[in-house]
């Protein structure tokens, strides 16, 4: 008997492979469930599992301390560019009101200019919609790429936004990969 792709899953490896292929094609979970003829909640769980594996893999490439954010608002995310790859991280040392004023006025207060985050990141994402770019157009390209793909989901819950953002980071960094499904399966086996 062959090893399961997802431990303790009641779905067969064939069904899981189909779901991974549909995930790569960016098919929403409800449509994927109809295609594979399984429950939508099962597909949702597998999609979330894939996204969490991708997030763990991303953290392994550029490690930072994990931050659990339990607020009404989405956290502020920073976009970092290293070796032509994009990484996203939660920002804690810049206040959201200060960033809002920076977006509207295009002026950087001296307090913010001295923070580690401002000097490290290329751009900041506020409330999952607005982006404040510091230096590089690549960050704007990534955010445009991510926004187009996030619109397909007709709204993303605040609890899962960071996973979706990690998925977009992964897709952007591997947009020229010819076999994304095989790469995702490899990542899933690691985690």
Secondary structure, 3 states (H helix, E strand, C coil): CCCCCCCCCCCCHHHHHHHHHHHHCCCCHHHHHHHHCCCHHHHHHHHHHHHHHHHHHHHHHCCCCCCCCCCCCCCEEEEEEECCEEEEEEECCCCHHHHHHHHHHCCCCHHHHCCHHHHHCCEEEECCCEEEECCCHHHHHHHHHHHHHHHHHCCCCCCCHHHHHHHHHHHHHCCCCCCHHHHHHHHHHHC
